[in-house]
Amino acid sequence: MFLKHKNFFKITKKILNRKPTQNIERINLHENTSDKDQLMIIWQKKNYCHKPKKFLDSHKVFFCLKGKLKIFILSNSGKIINSFILDDKENNFCRIKKNVYSADMPLTKYALHCEITNHSFVKRKIMYINNRAYKNFKKKL
């Protein structure tokens, strides 16, 4: 879903207090899938973890707005080489460089975070971790 807005977008209490009904829900704040700046507000339910991926053409920024979100940095084989927790109090921001496999998973009932990348959705260069590496990663969760 794309949220239309004129010159700015304000994150309201209504958005912060919304509870997801699906494992993952998002609002796109960019104009369309061709917009070079991609900005999404994402709600994820506890323990939901998307298949790890890396962007070949862009870094990725996370801002945790509500709850706790665990970020995993992975090797090509799916080994967790680093992990850390973002929260809505002290550690709410991180930047993942391009060409780095990563995944995120809420530790609270749900987490609300903002993701920013600087590539268009249609022209992005993305690589998901292979299935064998994904199995290795899932065993460690």
Salt bridges, closest charged atoms under 4 A:
GLU25 OE1 - ARG18 NH2 2.59
ASP57 OD1 - HIS119 ND1 3.42
ASP88 OD1 - LYS89 NZ 3.35
ASP104 OD2 - HIS113 NE2 3.97
GLU115 OE1 - LYS60 NZ 3.29
GLU115 OE2 - HIS113 NE2 2.96
